[in-house]
């Protein structure tokens, strides 16, 4: 277990925050630059801008071409990439500890000084449109996007991170440049690094790399929560398998009950010993995949069940999910199920933090989103403290339909017209 004192935080005069976690037992370092902006902070005309920038910032700066960036990282055996979510964007590199200064210089150069040449904007537009097309061809992806759109309605949380074909085709270089300059300022950025490092050295390298970076001090994104919608939403496709997502609102990322929800999720549908997996797949063989999941945002969240099954069996699968839901609401989970869920999630926490990349993500995500940064031991203690009553309480919170406060949503992709499914809400 990592020493909790190995985590350090420094805020530079510009407002840029630097967090590190020392892991002396490894030879690598993962370095990330986080921007506190994601797809939920875009206007309809900007839909997909955060993800578009994720692509563009790798295309070159006045100091380095896109080829230079790739060659310099390849020459040291480093890995570099980025990801965009609804609430943040991260650019990261994983290198040997001795090569950290190069990773800092390359990523800071990209984030600060992207050229955004018109030719690159157009080239990446084509790449992103292909990416949108790829997701549109995957009925599983479509089902999850349809669920979010149905649950959150017109709120930005209901929009896909990639944007739409229309928004990407209409996006101009000036729009992207303005969006970048507005949000990629030091006070809205977080640097996180984990591995075999020295905090003071990382701070010095970051301070030098961002020296003179303009900062208006403008406030970060202003966010308002969604009004949850509900009902049945179907995307008709003549697929061999039907994909369904059934659920509703969940808990925010700062809700203390999220630990109980994590335990419930594992016991209800998150593991191979879970009720849904055992009842639907193991006992009846109706699906190849079924499970539950929880997502957390700033002021809201979602909890849902997803499954893929033959169209002729979809009613039977949904009926079992409904019956198991009602059984949990009436009787709760057993103490054995809760203890097994606690053991599973605690083991996953520890195993999931054995490399520098996962540690970096934990630091950056916590600081960017403003949630309490717990040590691993503190996190395990929160899960250990969960009781059977806690799990039952949170299960009722996320499973019980209560219109209009907590309506339920059923999203489906398959050869259906959307009739005859209301009883499962």
N, C-alpha and C positions, 0 to 999 in steps of 0.2 A: 504494500500500500504506500502511495506517495506521501511524503511528509507534508502536512498542510502548510507549514511555513515556507515551502518551496514556491508558493504562489505569491507573486508580487504585482503591484499596480502603481503606475505613475501617470499623472496627467500633465502634459506639456502646456506651456503658456497659451498655445493656440487652441487648446481644448481637445487635442488629439490624446486619446487614452491608450496606454500601452500596458498589456497584461502578459505575464509570462509564468510558466510553470517549469521548474527545473526537474529534469529526469536524468540524473547522473548515470543510470544504468544502461542508457542507450547511446548510440553514436549518431543519431539523426536529430534534426530539428524540423518541425513544421511551422511555417510562418504564414500568417494570414492577415489580410487587410479587409475589414468589414465596413460596409456602408449601411447605415440604418435606414434603408429605403428599399421597398420591394413593390410587387405588382399592385398591392392594395393602395399605394400612394400615387398611382397614376390616374389621370383623367381618362375618360373614354378615348380621346384623341391620342393619348400617350400609351394606350394599352400595349404592353410588351416592351416598353422602353428600357426598363431595368434589365431584362434579359438581353435585349439588343446590345446594351452597353457591355454586358458580360462578354459578348463576342468581340465587340469593336476594340476594347482596350488592349486586346492581344495583337492588334494589327499594326502597331508601330508607334514610335515617338520620334521627335527630332534627333534623339541620340541612337535609337535602335530601330531597325526594320522588324517586321514580323519574323523574318527569317533569322535575324540576329537574336531575337528573344528565344526562339526555339533552339538555335545552335548553342547559345551560351548555357542554357539549362541542360541540354543533352550532353554537353561536354563534361559536366560534373556528375552525370547520372541522376540529375534531379527530376522531380515530377512537378508540373505546374498545371493548374486548372482553376475553375471557378464554378460557382453555383448561385442560382437565384431562387428566392422563395417569395412568399407573399409579403414578408416584412423585413427582409434584409438581403444583401448580396455579399458574397465573399470571394476574394481572389487569394489563392494560396499556393505555396510551393513547399515541397519536402526535399531536403538535401542532407548531405553529411554535415555534421556540426561545423567543420572547418569552412564550409562554403556558405554559411548563413549570410555573411556580408553581401555576397553577390545576389542572393535571393531578395534581401531587403532592397538593394539598389534597383533590381529589375522590376519588382512589383510596385515600388513607390514611383518609379519612372512611368510605368504604365498608367497607374491610377491618377497621377498628377498631370502628365504631359502627353496624353494621347493625341496623335495627329488628326485622327478622324477624317482621313482623306475621302472625298466624295466617291472615288472608285471603290474604296474599302466598304463604305456604307452600302453601296449597291451590291457588292459581292456578298456581303453578309446578309443582306436582305434575302437574296436567293437561298442561302443556306438555311436561314430561319424559316422561310416558307416551306422548304423541304422537311424541316423538323416538325412544323405544324402538320404537314401532310402525313408524316410518319405516325404521329400520335393519333391523327384522325383515322388511320387504318387499324389501330389497335382498339378493339371494342372494350377491353378492360379499362384503358385510359379514358375512353369516352364516357364510360359509366361513372367513373370517379368525378370527371369534370361536370357531368350532368347532375350528379348529386350536389356538388358545391353550388352550381348555378341555381338549382331548385331550392336548396336550403337557404341561401343568402340572398336570393333574388337579384335586384339591380345593384346591390352593394359590391364594391370592388373585390371583396373576398370571394365573390362568386365568379370572378373572371379568371381564366387560365393565365399562368405566369408568362406563357409565350405570346400572349396577345392573340389577335385574330388575323386572318389573311387580309381583311380590309384595313385594319389599323397598321399592320406592318407595311403593306403596299403603299400607304399614304404617308408614312413617317419620313420626315425630311432630315437632312443633316443638321440644319439649324435647330430643329426640335430636340434632337438627341444631344447636341452640344449644350443647349440651354439647360436641359435636364441634368446633364453631367455636372455642369458648373454650379447648378443650384444645390445639389445634394452631396456632391463629393468634396465637401469642405472639411478641414481638419476637425471641427467641433462635431461633425456628424460621422466621423470615422473612428474605428477601433482597430488597434493592432493587437493581435494575439499570437503568442508563440509558445511552443512547448518542446522540450527535448533537452539535450545536453547543452545548456546555455548559461550565460551570466546575465542577470536582469539589467544591471547597469550598462553593460556593453550593448545590449539590444536597444535600450533607451537612447544611448548615444548615437547608434547607427540610424535609428528611426528619426531622431531629431535632425541629424545632418541631411537625411534623404528628403525630409519635408521642410527644410529650412526655406523660409520665404514663401511658402504656399499661401495663396490668398484665402482669407477667411472673413466673410461678411458678418459672422455671428448671428445670422438669421436663424430663427427657431427651426427645429426639426419638423417632420411631418405631423400635421394635426389629424388625428384619427377619431372617427366616430363609429360606434358599434352598429351592426346590422339589425334589422328587424327580421326575425326568422320567418321564412315561408314554409310551406308544406304541400303535401299532395303527391300524386303519382305523375312521374315524368318519364316518357318513353321515347327512345330513339329507335325507330323501326329499321332493322337490318336483317337480311336473310342469312344469318349466321348459323353455324352448326351448334354453337353453344350460346346460351343466354347468360348475360352478366347482370347481376343485381347488386345494388347498394341500398340498404335500408337503415335509417337512423334519424338522428335529430341533433339538437344542440348539445353541447358538452360544457366543459369547464375552461376558464381562461388559464393562461400559463402561470399566473400568480396565485391561483386558488389553492389553498392548503389541502383541499380534498383531492388534488390531482394524484397524490400518492396512493390513496385508497382506490381511485379510479384505475391506476396502473395495475394494482393487484387484481381488481375485478376484471379488467380487460383480459389478463392472462388466463384467469380461471374460466371466464365465460366463452371466449373465442380466440384467445391469443396464443395458444399452445396446442400441441398434439394430444394432451390429456384433457383439454378443455371440453366443456359440455357440448358446444356446437360441433367440434371436430369429431367427437366420439359418437354423437347421436346421428349426425348427417352423413359423415363419410365412413367411419369405421363400422357402425352397426347396419347402415342401410346402403352404403355405396352409391349415394346419389350425386356426389360431386368429387372432383379431384381436389379442388381448393375451396376452403371456407374459413373465415376468420372474422375477428372484430378488430377495430382500431379506434384510437382516440387522437385527435389533433387539438392543439392549444394555440390560441392567438392572444393578442393583447387584452381584449375584453370579452372574448367569447371562445367557442370551440365547437367540436362536433364529436359524437360517438356513433359508430355505425357498424353494421355487419355487411360483409361482402361475400359473394359466392359466384361460382361459375358452374352451370349445370345444363343438361339437355333442355331445350324449350318445353318438351312434353313433361318434364319433371319439376318445372319451376314452381308450380302451385304447391306441390308436396314439400319442396324445400322451404318455401316461405311459411307454410303452415307449421312446420317443425320449429322454425325460428320463432314464430309467434307463440307457439306453445311453451317453448323453453323460456321465452321472455316472461310470459305470464307466471310460469312456475317460479322463476327467480323473484318476481315481484311479490308473490304470495308467500314463499317459504324461505327465500334467501339462499345463500350458499352455505355449505357445511363448513365446519371448522377445518376439516382436512383439506377441502378445496382452497380455502383462504391461505392456509399454511403452505400448501404447494405453490400457490400463486406468488406468495411472498418469497419463497425460496428461488423460484424461477426468475423473478424480476431482479432480485439482489445479485444473483449470479450473472445475469445479463449486464448489469451496471458495471461490475468489476471486469468482466471479460471484454466489455466494450470500450474500456479505457486503458488497454494495455499497450497502445502505440501512441506516438507523439501527435498524429493527425487527430485522433479522437479527443485527446486532451486539449489541443488547440481549439477545436470546434466547441468544446464545453465552455472554455473561457470566453471566446468571442461571442458565442450566442447569448450567454448570460449577461455580459456587459452591454451588448447591443440592444437587447430586449428589455434590460432593466430588472431582470429577476434576480433573486438572491443567489449568489454563488456559494454553493455548499461544497464542503470537502466530500470526498468519497465516503468517509466514515459517517459524516452527518447525513448524507443521502441514504445510506443503508439504515441508519437509525430511524429516519422518517418512515421508511417502508416497514421496518420491524415493529414500529409502534401501531401500525394499522390493525384494527380489531375487526371481528366479524360484524359488529354493529356498524362500524364505519363503512364497510363494503356494502352492506345492505342499504344504508342510507344513500350512498352515492349511486348505487344501482337504480334505486327508485328515481333519483334525480335525472338520470340520463335515459332511462328506458320508458318512463311513463309519459304518455302523450297528454299534453295539457294545452289545448288550443285556447287562445291564440299565443300564449306565452311560450309554449314548447311544442310546436307542431312537429309531426314526423313526416319524413320524406322517403319515397321509394323511387329510385332511379333505375331504369332498365334499358338494356340494349339487346335487341333480338327480334325475332319475327312476331311481334305483338302489336296490337292497336291501342293498348293502354286500358282496356276495359276489364272489369272483374278483379281488380287488384286493390281496391280501396279498403277491403276488410283487413288487410295486413298492416295498415297504418296504426 
